[in-house]
């Protein structure tokens, strides 16, 4: 069963919202390179670890050696913020782009997996939490990511810009064509083409905007 923290940007999670604690070996936390809100993410991880009374295993997956130092700093920061008298934290970094492989090498019966919203896997870009839940038949907690929220806002901005640019392009294109038609000698054919262009313009605008509706 997936457990989602769905309040955007929602880096808050109260212990009261958790299910009844049960014995857990470890929380295995999959830390993406892009997760920047370390303090807020650490608080959520700490609350889960405290509720389950389990140790924490931070797993990082770096695309290449150039990105490894930044990811290592993230893990060091998270470790320092999460670790306490009752919570021990270990961290590990692997190279590649296959979360499933690294989790397979670490997961043991009784572990609970924690990942961040927006993490996906495979050519179909399926949500990572769904793949892990199916593979390990284990509870997967999904933490809302501040980075994911920013990416969503950026995508929305691009989406809206493209919609407006297309509409303006259609209007300007037909304005130019209709201006040329009005310069032709007045005739039944020219007038008909002008009216037809108006209907075609309206139809194209409707179709284009329906793509972004």
C-alpha positions as CSV (number, residue, x, y, z in Angstrom):
1,X,0.0,0.0,0.0
2,X,1.4,3.4,-1.0
3,X,1.4,6.0,1.7
4,X,1.4,9.5,0.2
5,X,2.1,12.8,1.8
6,X,0.0,14.9,-0.6
7,X,-0.1,18.4,0.7
8,X,1.9,20.6,-1.7
9,X,4.6,21.7,-1.3
10,X,3.9,19.8,1.9
11,X,7.0,19.0,3.7
12,X,5.0,18.3,6.8
13,X,4.0,15.1,8.3
14,X,2.4,14.6,11.7
15,X,2.9,11.5,13.7
16,X,-0.8,11.3,14.2
17,X,-1.2,10.8,10.5
18,X,0.9,7.6,10.6
19,X,-0.6,4.1,10.9
20,X,-0.1,2.2,14.1
21,X,3.7,1.6,14.4
22,X,4.9,-1.9,13.9
23,X,8.3,-3.5,14.1
24,X,10.5,-2.3,11.2
25,X,14.1,-3.2,10.5
26,X,15.0,0.0,8.7
27,X,13.7,2.9,6.7
28,X,15.3,2.8,3.3
29,X,15.2,6.4,2.0
30,X,15.9,6.9,-1.8
31,X,17.4,10.3,-2.1
32,X,17.4,11.8,-5.6
33,X,20.1,14.2,-6.7
34,X,17.6,17.0,-7.1
35,X,16.1,16.9,-3.6
36,X,17.2,20.3,-2.2
37,X,15.0,21.0,0.8
38,X,17.1,18.9,3.2
39,X,15.9,20.4,6.5
40,X,12.2,19.8,5.6
41,X,12.8,16.4,4.2
42,X,14.9,15.4,7.2
43,X,12.1,16.3,9.6
44,X,9.7,14.0,7.7
45,X,12.2,11.2,7.7
46,X,12.9,11.7,11.4
47,X,9.2,11.5,12.2
48,X,8.8,8.2,10.3
49,X,11.9,6.7,11.9
50,X,10.8,7.9,15.4
51,X,7.3,6.4,14.9
52,X,8.7,3.1,13.7
53,X,11.6,3.1,16.1
54,X,13.9,2.0,13.3
55,X,17.3,3.0,11.9
56,X,17.6,4.8,8.6
57,X,19.5,3.8,5.5
58,X,20.0,6.7,3.1
59,X,20.5,5.5,-0.5
60,X,21.7,7.9,-3.2
61,X,22.0,7.2,-6.9
62,X,24.4,9.4,-8.8
63,X,24.3,9.6,-12.6
64,X,28.1,10.0,-12.8
65,X,31.2,10.9,-10.8
66,X,30.7,14.6,-11.6
67,X,27.4,14.6,-9.6
68,X,28.6,12.4,-6.8
69,X,30.1,15.2,-4.6
70,X,26.8,17.2,-4.5
71,X,24.8,14.1,-3.7
72,X,27.2,13.1,-1.0
73,X,26.8,16.6,0.6
74,X,23.0,16.0,0.6
75,X,23.4,12.7,2.3
76,X,25.8,14.1,4.9
77,X,23.3,16.9,5.6
78,X,20.4,14.6,5.9
79,X,22.3,12.2,8.2
80,X,23.3,15.1,10.5
81,X,19.7,16.3,10.7
82,X,18.0,12.9,11.2
83,X,20.4,11.2,13.5
84,X,19.8,11.3,17.2
85,X,20.1,9.4,20.4
86,X,17.4,6.9,19.3
87,X,17.9,7.0,15.5
88,X,21.0,5.8,13.8
89,X,21.6,6.7,10.2
90,X,23.8,5.1,7.5
91,X,24.3,6.4,4.0
92,X,25.5,4.9,0.7
93,X,25.9,6.1,-2.9
94,X,25.7,4.0,-6.0
95,X,26.3,5.0,-9.6
96,X,23.8,4.5,-12.4
97,X,20.2,5.3,-13.1
98,X,18.4,2.1,-11.9
99,X,16.8,2.5,-8.5
100,X,15.4,-1.0,-8.6
101,X,18.9,-2.6,-8.8
102,X,20.2,-0.7,-5.8
103,X,17.1,-1.3,-3.7
104,X,17.2,-5.1,-4.5
105,X,20.8,-5.2,-3.1
106,X,19.8,-3.5,0.1
107,X,16.2,-4.5,0.9
108,X,15.5,-7.1,3.6
109,X,12.2,-8.4,4.9
110,X,10.7,-5.9,7.3
111,X,12.3,-2.8,5.7
112,X,10.0,0.1,4.8
113,X,10.9,2.1,1.7
114,X,10.7,5.9,1.5
115,X,10.9,7.8,-1.8
116,X,10.1,11.3,-3.1
117,X,7.3,12.3,-5.2
118,X,8.3,12.7,-8.9
119,X,10.8,9.8,-8.9
120,X,10.1,7.6,-12.0
121,X,11.7,4.6,-13.6
122,X,11.9,3.0,-17.0
123,X,10.9,4.0,-20.5
124,X,7.3,4.4,-19.5
125,X,8.3,6.7,-16.6
126,X,6.2,4.8,-14.1
127,X,6.1,6.2,-10.6
128,X,9.0,4.6,-8.7
129,X,6.8,3.9,-5.6
130,X,4.4,1.8,-7.7
131,X,7.2,-0.3,-9.1
132,X,8.8,-0.8,-5.7
133,X,5.5,-1.7,-4.0
134,X,4.8,-4.4,-6.7
135,X,8.4,-5.7,-6.6
136,X,8.9,-6.0,-2.9
137,X,5.2,-6.2,-1.6
138,X,6.3,-3.6,0.9
139,X,4.8,-0.4,2.2
140,X,6.3,2.6,0.3
141,X,6.0,6.1,1.7
142,X,6.0,8.9,-0.8
143,X,7.2,12.3,0.5
144,X,6.1,15.4,-1.3
145,X,9.1,17.1,-2.9
146,X,9.7,20.8,-3.0
147,X,11.7,20.2,-6.2
148,X,8.8,18.3,-7.8
149,X,6.5,21.2,-7.0
150,X,8.9,23.6,-8.7
151,X,9.2,21.3,-11.7
152,X,5.4,21.2,-11.9
153,X,5.1,25.0,-11.8
154,X,7.8,25.3,-14.5
155,X,6.1,22.8,-16.7
156,X,2.8,24.7,-16.2
157,X,4.5,27.9,-17.2
158,X,5.9,26.4,-20.4
159,X,2.5,24.7,-21.2
160,X,0.7,28.1,-20.9
161,X,3.3,29.9,-22.9
162,X,3.1,27.4,-25.7
163,X,-0.7,27.7,-25.8
164,X,-0.7,31.5,-26.0
165,X,2.1,31.5,-28.6
166,X,0.2,29.1,-30.8
167,X,-3.0,31.1,-30.6
168,X,-1.2,34.4,-31.3
169,X,0.6,32.7,-34.3
170,X,-2.7,31.5,-35.8
171,X,-4.3,35.0,-35.4
172,X,-1.4,36.8,-36.9
173,X,-1.1,34.3,-39.8
174,X,-4.8,34.6,-40.7
175,X,-4.6,38.4,-40.3
176,X,-1.9,38.6,-42.9
177,X,-3.8,36.2,-45.2
178,X,-7.1,38.2,-44.8
179,X,-5.3,41.5,-45.4
180,X,-4.0,40.1,-48.7
181,X,-7.5,38.9,-49.6
182,X,-8.9,42.4,-49.1
183,X,-6.4,43.8,-51.5
184,X,-7.7,41.6,-54.3
185,X,-10.2,43.1,-56.8
186,X,-13.7,42.8,-55.2
187,X,-15.4,39.7,-56.5
188,X,-17.6,36.9,-55.2
189,X,-14.6,34.6,-55.0
190,X,-12.5,37.0,-52.9
191,X,-15.4,37.7,-50.5
192,X,-16.1,33.9,-50.2
193,X,-12.4,33.2,-49.4
194,X,-12.4,35.9,-46.8
195,X,-15.4,34.4,-45.0
196,X,-14.1,30.9,-45.3
197,X,-10.8,32.1,-43.8
198,X,-12.6,33.5,-40.8
199,X,-14.4,30.1,-40.2
200,X,-11.1,28.2,-40.6
201,X,-9.3,30.6,-38.2
202,X,-12.0,30.1,-35.6
203,X,-11.9,26.3,-36.0
204,X,-8.1,26.2,-35.7
205,X,-8.2,28.4,-32.6
206,X,-10.7,26.1,-31.0
207,X,-8.8,23.0,-31.9
208,X,-5.4,24.4,-30.7
209,X,-6.9,25.5,-27.4
210,X,-8.7,22.2,-26.9
211,X,-5.2,20.5,-27.0
212,X,-4.3,22.6,-23.9
213,X,-7.6,22.5,-22.1
